[in-house]
Amino acid sequence: MEAIGVYIKPYWLRIAAGLVIKFLGTIMDLIIPWLLAYIVDDLMPAENILAIFQAGGLMVLCSVIALTFNIKANRMAAGISREITQKLRYDLFEHILYLPARERDKFTSSSLISRLSTDTYHVHQLIEKSQRIGIRSPLLMLGGILFAFQLEPKLATILLLIVPLLALVILTITRRGIPLYTSTNEKIDQLVRAVRESAIGIRVIKALSKADREVDRFRTINEQVRDASTAAETTMALTAPAMTFLLNSGFLLVILLGAIAVNAGDTQPGKIMAFLSYFTIILNAVLSIRKIFVLWSKGSASAQRISQVMSTPREMPLGARDYIEHRPFISFENVFFSYNKKVDNLQGISFSLQKGQTLGITGPTGSGKTTLISLLMRFYDVDRGCIRIEGENLRGIHTNQLRRRFGAVFQNDILLADTIYENISFLRDLPIENVKKAARTAQIADYIESLPQGYDTRLDMRGANLSGGQKQRLLIARALAADPEILVLDDALSALDYRTDAALRRAIREEYGQITVVMVSQRISAIWDADLILLLEDGRLVDAGTHEKLMNRCESYRKMVQVQMGGIAQ
């Protein structure tokens, strides 16, 4: 809760003002039974009609003040909690965007989505209800006990016996509830992951006729969420019957003893009526406090999950400047890397590339091609070895400065449900001339300009109204639009025909001059004219060289060419 307290602190004055208003309204509620006892025991026997109407009017006034003040305080509480949650959700979203890739992998995307939505909602509920019920209910309970002692000290001792038992029930059950709600939230993470995967892969699911399997998988996870939620709610629900039993037992005892006292002439009926009113107020207050503890269990579990994210350092640490002159434009120097720190995903990778050259990276699935790109852009830090750009160790370059040098197209990149211009500019407010140049180079300009609204044409979610090749060309235009020094294409030409592919690569050289291209592809025809080709297998560099050199000396490369093109070499 400490991380959440930072967001609550700036609102302390407004919260305090709301609590004062809530306090005054609660006092008005507590005065009403006292006035009732005064009317019944003192004014009615004296038959003072004027005083009865005056006291009755005062009761009405107290009721109006209590209602008005409570409504005002509740509105203030709702507004404060909305503002705090808005700020918390914004900062959490921003923090997630800046998390290092390795930390995002640990949390998983589905868990981060759940923390950003479900967990912030639980915190919102806790903050709001704590202001609305958290001050009113304890005041009603304590005030009711004090007024009850003023009226009937002997009967009030029953309350002193019940309250500690109630506190013990609440604390015991709440202590068990927090871990159960944490477990429920983890199951919800799995549910979000399943929904996300099914939504993204719905076409594949339908194509393979596996909808029934996905429904069964979702049913299993949904049942696990239900079971975890049931365990948590059942545990917390024990508080209500236990508290109700204790309070009703006390209530019955008060009625019995009160009736005996009135019959014996030891007390007055008005006092017993007022005492029962206070007992009812106390009963309702304690049940409301029970709700706060349920919300506390949920909210504190969610706050802990949010704090885990917020306490994770943003960005990778910036290392000391490490510069060596007269180095190639890009160089990998005996690089080792592992995602899980147990099995190396890349082992001893070394190569260099001059400015303006093209690097082709190929190899079987899982050989480390995309991992190599991720290290080059410093989404992850190498475990051993060094990566340099123009002699500068990546660890010593600020990530914003580093990534501004890149334009990249990754596998499964996103398209916004926005205009074509915004999809190419991608929140960078680039000049339209840059966007049109990039579109021409990516061989998509003719298609865009044939549309009635041109670059103002809106795309459907995930570019559903585009073909696969059109999506890839639009993404390539996005990567080129900011005129990067290094263009990274991670399997970004797979949906293009050979003619468009050749025209696109030729246009890149003509329009963007000395741009350095790093191209990942399993299609040999896409990279065979590269200045340097890397062949990776199981995280190792099998060989590196031009297409001709690899054909002459690398058996694995020759086999790939034979499988793909029948051994044709160019």
Protein Blocks (a to p, Z undefined) as FASTA:
>chain_A
ZZmmmmmmmmmmmmmmmmmmmmmmmmmmmmmmmmmmmmmmmmmmnopaklmmmmmmmmmm
mmmmmmmmmmmmmmmmmmmmmmmmmmmmmmmmmmmmmpcfklmmmnopmlmmmmmmmmmm
mmmmmmmmmmmmmmmmmmmmmmmmmmmmmmmmmlmmmmmmmmmmmmmmmmmmmmmmmmmm
mmmmmmmmmmmmmmmmmmmmmmmmmmnopmmmmmmmmmmmmmmmmmmmmmmmmmmmmmmm
mmmmmmmmmmmmmmmmmmmmmmnopacfklmmmmmmmmmmmmmmmmmmmmmmmmmmmmmm
mmmmmmmmmmpcghjadddddddehiafbdcehiacdfklmacfbghiacdddehiacdd
eddehilpmmmmmmmnomaccfbdcddeehiafklpcfklmmmmpccddehiacddddfk
lmmnnonopafklmmmmmmmnopmmmmmmpmnlmmpccdehhlmbcfklmmmmmmmmmmm
nopabdcdehklmmpcfklmmmmmmmmmmmnomaccddddfblklmmmpfbdcddeehia
fbgcdfklmmmmmmklmmmmmmmnnopaZZ
